[in-house]
Amino acid sequence: MFTGIVEEIGRIRQLEEVSKTAVRLTIEAAVVLDDVQIGDSIAVNGICLTVTDADDDAFAVDVMPETIKASSLRTLEEGSSVNLERSMPANGRFGGHFVTGHVDGTGTIVGKTKQENAVYYTVDIPPELTDYFIVKGSVAVDGVSLTVFGISGNEVTLSLIPHTVSQTVLGNKVEGDCVNVECDVLAKHVHHLVGKQHKQN
């Protein structure tokens, strides 16, 4: 379980193709390596991945075919920057919202505008995910906990404060870029339960 509060920006040192659809990533980092153990979970651009190796300045993770197909990791290359967050400790602060690290799909940035001290992003999301969005609800984009400020069809508008712009990879994203989207897990459960009740009635 994660919170969507990014701890640092890492860098892809090596991207090794294990097969045509599976890769092994070696990621340079500092903060998340403080107490890392083999088997720990680290969210990489919002995707929960398991640490398989680590040293003083980098860690490695294996990315399976399904994860590659369902996420923006397919767009990464050596030198790419990524958001990193360790799984939440039981005694830690909960500053964002419940984030599982299991992305629901990818979206495309279709608008980016600056308004005073905020940057507004408009993201086109898959139509099947729109039921999980409400104004002032939560969403994780590339692992960043954000608040929904507007909804129009398949497009959602998100507002980033200066800190988020400077401390996450979203600050350098532009129109046309692909982002990972994880809908609010509570909204998904409610939608599922309500749907089952309708079918029973």
Secondary structure as GFF3:
##gff-version 3
##sequence-region A 1 201
A	DSSP	beta_strand	8	17	.	.	.	ID=ss1
A	DSSP	beta_strand	23	28	.	.	.	ID=ss2
A	DSSP	three_ten_helix	31	33	.	.	.	ID=ss3
A	DSSP	beta_strand	41	44	.	.	.	ID=ss4
A	DSSP	beta_strand	47	54	.	.	.	ID=ss5
A	DSSP	beta_strand	58	63	.	.	.	ID=ss6
A	DSSP	alpha_helix	65	70	.	.	.	ID=ss7
A	DSSP	three_ten_helix	72	75	.	.	.	ID=ss8
A	DSSP	beta_strand	81	86	.	.	.	ID=ss9
A	DSSP	beta_strand	105	115	.	.	.	ID=ss10
A	DSSP	beta_strand	118	124	.	.	.	ID=ss11
A	DSSP	three_ten_helix	127	132	.	.	.	ID=ss12
A	DSSP	beta_strand	138	141	.	.	.	ID=ss13
A	DSSP	beta_strand	144	152	.	.	.	ID=ss14
A	DSSP	beta_strand	155	160	.	.	.	ID=ss15
A	DSSP	alpha_helix	162	167	.	.	.	ID=ss16
A	DSSP	three_ten_helix	169	172	.	.	.	ID=ss17
A	DSSP	beta_strand	178	183	.	.	.	ID=ss18
A	DSSP	alpha_helix	185	200	.	.	.	ID=ss19
###
